[in-house]
């Protein structure tokens, strides 16, 4: 309430400048010290796992199962949606640790199972989709040529067709795993997203039409009667980019995303270095960006800054080649 365009614009710009300077500096630091990055992941995984499990236990003991049924209501500062994507970040670190053999396989497996159970207990579709897409991309890009990738994607289209034919059986399996997951997916498939995403997207499109070239922001998203959602972003960073900066103003952002996808993503994903972590984080954030999150707070900036500095001539052990 009472927010001013200029003040919010200065805050947003300052935060993004700080993020870019910070991430580029850290990227330069780690490119010569890759072992230190792996040590951070090594200690982060067990600490985060214990922290997530403890936090969940505290919340459930204090608020009960109501926490698992409410999307964005804050429970003493914690929301279900933000908590679930924090665990996704940890699961990406688990995938990275598995490939880099940072810690033992049984420890990676144990931590991954605990984190996955926490997400399944929340019944969140978006976080699960982020992890599935990341695993699929790693399997696809690291094992096959471009031609085979096209063939596999064609098979995926056929598989999706079969998925829609036997959708009731799929929903039954989801319901067995978690009733909320099955109910929310069923409602989404048959009736559309009931979490307010459609209304938020419609609002974003309306605001884009106010100034399509340069954008118009901020515009408070006010909730209709009997709904809970409100705020300054539509829970879709791609729509938010056009909504806030317009088609012309969004060009640098989208060009940077496309450049990373074409030039940096696949080489970094196949590299035996810490850049692999930021490649899978980038893939996850692309998926996440369609479903939730605010553009200025997205991990996509971290991923892009690190991947932008990636060069295939960097040797995995941290040394720099003469060419580089």
Beta strands, then each sheet from edge to edge (+ up, - down):
end
